[in-house]
Each structure stands twice: as structure tokens, then as C-alpha cells.
Amino acid sequence: MVIKMKSTIMTTSLLAIGQGHRAKIAEIKGDRTLLRRMLSMGLRVGSVIDVLSQQGRGVVVSAQGSRVALGSSIARHLFVEPVD
């Protein structure tokens, strides 16, 4: 299942966004279980996130006042577009 936001801006994997950057989640590619997991962490299509840290292949993001640590196996399913 894929949930995406209509947009003409190019998207990229969350793993390609550098530390200190802000992005908007444009697409989540995954099954229902992954989608429910993202929703339970407050990460949904349209959410604006700040990339706080990238260590190894994991990433820590801030969304709606919460910090969330994501491993690469999950982060690679999130596609984002840069926010100024």
C-alpha cells in the first residue's frame, strides 16, 4: 500500500536528507503494518519533520514536538520533499 500527497516537487528517501534539514513527508511506501506504525508515532503524509541526527544508517527526527528514532529499514520507506 502506498499513501502519497499530490505534488510536482521531486521527492527523495528520508535517508538522503542531511542532519539539520526540514522536510515534509510526501509518501509512505509500505504495507498496512508499517502505515499503522508510522501513524502511531505521529508520522503521516503531510507531516513536517526536522532531521535531528543521522548515525550509521539510522535517523532521529522531530515531528509535532516528539523525537522519533527510525532504523534504515523503516526510514527508506519514507519519501520526503525539502521545506525551506
Secondary structure, DSSP 8 states (H G I E B T S, - for coil): -EEE---SS--EEGGGS-TT-EEEEEEEES-HHHHHHHHHTT--TT-EEEEEEEETTEEEEEETTEEEEE-HHHHTTEEEEE--
